[in-house]
């Protein structure tokens, strides 16, 4: 590769879909953003093909869709049957997906091995799966070709807070007690040994990585946002009332019930309006809680909304209440900050790495009533001193623009590419990213 040329990168993202959310949206967004800094060809699962074509990409020229359904479909059905209709059990779902990912990589190697041996690619970068539990079997095989293998950002493995063991049971996370067994899986050590660089998405994953691989690791959180979708509102009215919004799945670990309890007195006094955007098995319990606390006039359960709908609701809000007790990433926190909404989060895991004292509020993790009291205290402060909102909102928007757009993510990964191709030094953006 000549100096100044864009690297030719084969991006592996088994989950990459512009029309979905969570991991598939991250996979798609990273692959799309990287096209500005590299010559990218995406390899994904067949289920994503129609959505990617609708986004303007050409099959075979821009991306390859591998049909791994022969293994993926029965494994998904088995996992769905074991977890039941109420969902949860995400550790189980991740574990059950590993055999299908092995098969996906088998198909990938069969398709691209001739190109690897011919030196068609400068870098192979596995973006998804994002979780640190799923190994790669091709990383070791690529060593014989001389093509650098980059993996990540890897995230996950956040320990369950001991104060919320009931939520752990409600989420059916019985398999999380033996989660570290993934270190025994084929490809766990060889992927890390063979990788030219490991992108690490959180401090938790960094701490679990071990000294053996830290010298090749770079901290880059996986989440970012599009400023075209999430923008500030120039017409948002000043409080009172303070407009608080929650966005996310309605499941025990998200802590939505704690937010309702924390805001209850302020809602009854007409000082706070709370909107809950999302759906899930906890919705009936939340509806009952709203009724018991006599909050029907001040709480709106809006159900599930698409990204444009969420963006519109955020532009009408002042505060994001997001007391999730076990969040790996927290993309909604970035969406809120980009929209001029001040986040209030629990000081634990992913959201705590995104929110700083200048951009929002971090409530100490502790027993349930400690979290509720912390949330209530912040809301009371903002009701009494709403002038703090404008300053923190401006700082939050600036932080997102500096570090957390998809263009910035592409620049960060491009710096890693330059390093592994010996065209630059190892990047260090700080952990977490500074203001």
Buried (B, 14 or more C-beta within 10 A) or exposed (E): EEEEEBBBBBBBBBBBBBBBBEBBBBBBBBBBBBBEBBBBBBBBBBBBBEBBBEEEBEEEEBBBBBEBBEBBEEBBEEBBEEBEEEBBBBBBBBBBBBEBBBBBBBBBBEEBBEBBEEEBBBBBBBBBBBBBBBBBBBBBBBBEBEBBBBBBBBBBBBEBBEBBEEBBEBBBBEBBEEBEEBEEBEBBBBBBEBBBBBBBBBBBBBEBBEEEBEEBBBBBBBBBBBBEEBBBBEEBEEBBBBBBBBBBBBBBBBBBBBBBBBBBBBBBEEBBBBBBBBBBBBBEEBBEBBEEBEBEEBBBBBEEBEBEEBBEBBBBBBBBBBBBBBBBBBBBBBBBBBBBBBBBBBBBBBBBBBBBEEBBBBBEBBEBEEBBBBBBEBBBEBBEEBEEBEEBBBBBBBBBBEBBBBBBBBBBBBBBBBBBBEEEEBBEBEBBBEE
